[in-house]
Amino acid sequence: MKRRGSSGALGPTVYRIVVRGELSQRYTPAFEGMTLATGEGQTAIIGPVTDQAHLHGLLNRVSDLGLELLSVNVMLEPASSA
């Protein structure tokens, strides 16, 4: 996540939040700005997270919807093709 007081040079961090079950597209509005990728009995909720409050909000939404949280990981940036 970008640091507090940052000059804006750093952008949001992309997270991958995995829950048990293959969620239908009806869950998309609950995770606005995120991509839902399903397969193998689970759903990855992937997208930019701007700060700790945003991350906690997403995790609270997972809990509020009664979903089982499997993992939360930062997605590493792909290597630049220099």
DOMI-676455 format. One line per field, with one value per residue: residue number from 1; x, y, z of N, C-alpha, C, O in turn. Coordinates in steps of 0.05 Angstrom, whole numbers, plus 5000, padded with zeros to 4 digits. Layout:
num <- [NUM	...]
nX <- [X	...]
nY <- [Y	...]
nZ <- [Z	...]
caX <- [X	...]
caY <- [Y	...]
caZ <- [Z	...]
cX <- [X	...]
cY <- [Y	...]
cZ <- [Z	...]
oX <- [X	...]
oY <- [Y	...]
oZ <- [Z	...]
This chain:
num <- [1	2	3	4	5	6	7	8	9	10	11	12	13	14	15	16	17	18	19	20	21	22	23	24	25	26	27	28	29	30	31	32	33	34	35	36	37	38	39	40	41	42	43	44	45	46	47	48	49	50	51	52	53	54	55	56	57	58	59	60	61	62	63	64	65	66	67	68	69	70	71	72	73	74	75	76	77	78	79	80	81	82]
nX <- [5016	5008	5050	5035	5023	5047	5073	5042	5068	5070	5025	4962	4964	4960	4917	4902	4849	4825	4769	4728	4688	4653	4637	4580	4565	4533	4556	4592	4579	4587	4640	4663	4704	4739	4763	4730	4751	4737	4744	4761	4732	4737	4741	4777	4787	4808	4846	4860	4880	4873	4889	4899	4848	4814	4827	4812	4757	4742	4754	4718	4671	4673	4667	4616	4584	4585	4625	4678	4742	4802	4854	4898	4935	4989	4996	5050	5086	5091	5152	5189	5195	5251]
nY <- [4977	5046	5094	5133	5202	5205	5231	5220	5193	5138	5087	5053	4989	4925	4874	4805	4771	4713	4672	4618	4579	4589	4648	4681	4729	4765	4783	4820	4878	4885	4885	4930	4957	4916	4853	4791	4726	4661	4591	4522	4515	4561	4634	4688	4753	4807	4867	4939	4967	5021	5038	5022	5026	5017	4963	4938	4948	4918	4866	4865	4865	4815	4783	4801	4782	4730	4697	4650	4665	4651	4668	4726	4765	4805	4826	4817	4864	4857	4841	4893	4905	4920]
nZ <- [5000	4989	5022	5080	5073	5025	4963	4922	4883	4888	4872	4885	4917	4888	4907	4921	4941	4967	4969	4994	4949	4887	4866	4839	4786	4811	4856	4841	4845	4900	4907	4882	4831	4833	4806	4796	4797	4783	4799	4809	4856	4885	4893	4868	4888	4858	4854	4857	4919	4959	5011	5082	5107	5063	5051	5098	5096	5051	5070	5113	5084	5059	5105	5123	5082	5093	5073	5067	5083	5050	5035	5034	4993	4969	4903	4862	4823	4752	4719	4688	4619	4599]
caX <- [5000	5025	5056	5021	5036	5062	5068	5025	5085	5064	4997	4951	4975	4940	4914	4887	4835	4813	4748	4718	4664	4654	4617	4567	4569	4516	4573	4609	4575	4596	4669	4666	4732	4755	4756	4725	4760	4729	4755	4770	4717	4743	4740	4798	4778	4834	4844	4876	4872	4887	4900	4890	4819	4801	4832	4794	4730	4738	4753	4693	4650	4675	4655	4588	4571	4586	4644	4701	4767	4824	4880	4900	4963	4997	5004	5075	5086	5106	5178	5187	5210	5270]
caY <- [5000	5070	5104	5157	5227	5202	5253	5210	5178	5110	5082	5033	4962	4905	4851	4781	4761	4688	4661	4591	4580	4603	4669	4689	4757	4782	4794	4841	4904	4885	4889	4950	4963	4891	4832	4765	4704	4636	4566	4502	4517	4586	4659	4708	4780	4820	4894	4958	4974	5047	5042	5002	5028	5004	4935	4928	4949	4894	4842	4866	4857	4786	4773	4808	4765	4702	4682	4639	4677	4632	4681	4754	4768	4827	4817	4830	4877	4842	4852	4911	4895	4941]
caZ <- [5000	4989	5048	5089	5067	5000	4944	4900	4865	4890	4868	4902	4915	4878	4925	4913	4964	4958	4986	4985	4933	4862	4868	4814	4779	4827	4877	4829	4857	4928	4906	4860	4824	4834	4787	4808	4780	4796	4790	4829	4881	4900	4878	4874	4885	4851	4846	4871	4946	4963	5038	5102	5111	5040	5054	5120	5085	5034	5087	5127	5065	5057	5129	5123	5062	5103	5057	5081	5073	5048	5035	5025	4984	4951	4876	4855	4796	4732	4713	4666	4595	4592]
cX <- [5017	5028	5039	5037	5052	5055	5051	5042	5079	5034	4987	4965	4953	4940	4898	4875	4820	4793	4739	4691	4667	4631	4606	4573	4552	4532	4591	4605	4586	4626	4676	4696	4750	4746	4752	4733	4754	4742	4763	4757	4724	4741	4762	4786	4803	4829	4860	4863	4888	4900	4890	4860	4804	4804	4813	4765	4723	4736	4728	4670	4650	4661	4625	4572	4572	4605	4667	4727	4789	4851	4878	4930	4966	5006	5030	5073	5101	5132	5176	5204	5229	5292]
cY <- [5025	5081	5129	5182	5225	5225	5244	5194	5148	5107	5061	5006	4943	4881	4829	4769	4736	4679	4634	4595	4596	4623	4676	4719	4775	4794	4816	4869	4907	4891	4908	4957	4939	4872	4806	4744	4678	4612	4548	4506	4542	4610	4677	4735	4797	4849	4913	4965	4999	5050	5021	5002	5014	4973	4924	4929	4925	4869	4841	4857	4827	4773	4777	4791	4735	4685	4673	4650	4655	4645	4710	4758	4793	4815	4832	4841	4859	4856	4870	4900	4917	4931]
cZ <- [5000	5017	5055	5082	5041	4981	4921	4879	4865	4887	4887	4897	4906	4897	4912	4938	4955	4979	4975	4970	4908	4861	4840	4810	4796	4850	4867	4842	4885	4929	4883	4856	4824	4813	4802	4788	4795	4783	4813	4856	4898	4881	4888	4868	4882	4843	4864	4899	4953	4990	5057	5106	5088	5043	5076	5112	5068	5050	5104	5109	5061	5081	5130	5104	5070	5086	5074	5068	5073	5049	5026	5018	4967	4925	4869	4827	4777	4725	4688	4643	4585	4574]
oX <- [5040	5010	5031	5061	5069	5033	5046	5030	5081	5018	5002	4976	4930	4961	4882	4890	4803	4799	4742	4675	4683	4608	4621	4583	4557	4523	4603	4624	4593	4636	4693	4711	4774	4723	4767	4723	4764	4750	4772	4770	4718	4739	4766	4776	4819	4812	4873	4839	4912	4920	4874	4848	4784	4784	4800	4749	4702	4719	4717	4651	4629	4646	4610	4548	4561	4602	4675	4733	4794	4869	4859	4947	4948	5022	5031	5060	5121	5133	5162	5224	5223	5310]
oY <- [5024	5077	5143	5181	5243	5236	5260	5184	5134	5122	5052	5001	4945	4869	4834	4758	4738	4677	4628	4611	4616	4615	4677	4733	4800	4813	4831	4882	4929	4900	4901	4962	4941	4874	4799	4743	4673	4612	4558	4502	4543	4607	4681	4740	4800	4855	4904	4968	4999	5064	5004	4981	5000	4959	4903	4911	4914	4852	4820	4844	4815	4754	4759	4785	4718	4660	4686	4644	4642	4634	4718	4754	4801	4796	4856	4830	4847	4880	4862	4886	4931	4946]
oZ <- [5010	5034	5037	5083	5035	4982	4903	4860	4845	4898	4905	4876	4914	4903	4893	4955	4937	5003	4952	4978	4907	4856	4820	4827	4796	4863	4883	4848	4894	4949	4866	4875	4817	4803	4820	4766	4816	4760	4834	4877	4922	4857	4912	4846	4901	4827	4883	4901	4953	4992	5049	5109	5093	5038	5072	5120	5070	5045	5109	5118	5060	5078	5136	5109	5056	5086	5093	5045	5094	5062	5012	5035	4952	4924	4871	4809	4784	4726	4669	4647	4566	4567]
